[in-house]
Amino acid sequence: MEYKKKNYESETELFLLGKLISEDRDEFIKIINDFVKSPQKTFIVNLEDITFVDSAGLGFMFIALQELNNVSKELILRKPQGHVKDLFELLNFQSVFTVEF
C-alpha cells in the first residue's frame, strides 16, 4: 500500500494506491491512530486508485470505523472503483459505512 495524506481544517483525506492487503495492517493502524489524535473530525479514505482489497483490508475498514466511533469522529470511504466497488456493493458496505461512490 502506498498512500498520500492531505490535512484540511476539519478533515484528513488519505489517498490509497495499489493494493490494501494483510501486510499493510501495521501501517494502516498507525495512520488511524495518528488521525484519532488529530484535531480533524472527518477521516476520508480515498479508494479511487486501489485495485485490490483482500479480506484483511476489508477488516481494516471495520477497525478504523470502530476506532473513530470511539472518539466521535466520522469515516468516509470515497470513490471505490472496479473490483473494490463491486466488493463493497456485494457486501452492502453502504449499510455500515458512509460510502461515496
N, C-alpha and C positions, 0 to 999 in steps of 0.2 A: 504494500500500500504506500503510495506516495500521496502527499497532501500539501495544500496551501491553506493558510488561515487568514481571514480578514476580520479585524475587530472594528465594529461601529459603536456608536454611542450606547445603544441598548441591545445589540445583538452581536454574535460572533457567527461567521459563516465558515464552515470547514469544507473545502473543495477536495474531494477524494478522487484519486486517479488510479486506474488499473483494476486490481482485484482486492477484495476485502475478505481475507481468509484467516484461518485459525492462527497462523503465525503472526498476525497483526494485533493479537489481543493486548499484549502489554502496552504497545504504543497507543492503541485506541483508548484503553482505560486511562492512561496518563493524560491524554488530551481531554477526556471527560472530567477527570479530577481537577485539572487546571481550570477548566471552564466553571466548575462548581464554585471555585474560589474567586472567580472574577466578578466584577460588578454588573456585567451584562445579564439580562433576564431571558434572552431567547438564544437557543443554540440551533443553528441550521446546518444540517448535513446535506451538502450538495452532492448528489449521486450521478450527475449528468455524465461524468467521464469514468464511471465504474462499469466494467464489462462483465464482472462475475462476483457473486457473493456466495460463499458456502454456508452451511448451517451454523458454523461458529460466528461468521459475520452477521448473520441474522440475529443471533443471540446477543451480539454486542449492542444492537439497537435496543433490545429489551433492557440490558444493563444500563445503558445511557438513559432510557426513559425512567427507570426506577430511581437512579441517582439524581436526576434533575427534578423529578416529582418530589423527592425528599427535601429539596431546598426551594420548592415553589418556583422552579424555572421551567420554561417551555422548550420542547424539542420539536423541530420541524424536519421532515425528510423531504428534500426538494429534488425534482426532476429525475426520478429513476427512469432509465431508458432500457430498451431491448429486453434481454433476459431478466434483468433486475426488476423492471416494471412488470413483466409477466408474472414473476415470482410473487411480488407484492400483491398483485391483483388476485392471484390464485390463493394466497394465504390470507386474503382480506385484511391486509395491514392497515388500511384506512379506517378500520373499525377500532383499532387500538392507538394508532399514531395519527398525527396530523401529517398527511402526505400531500404535497403539491405536485400533481402530475404534469 
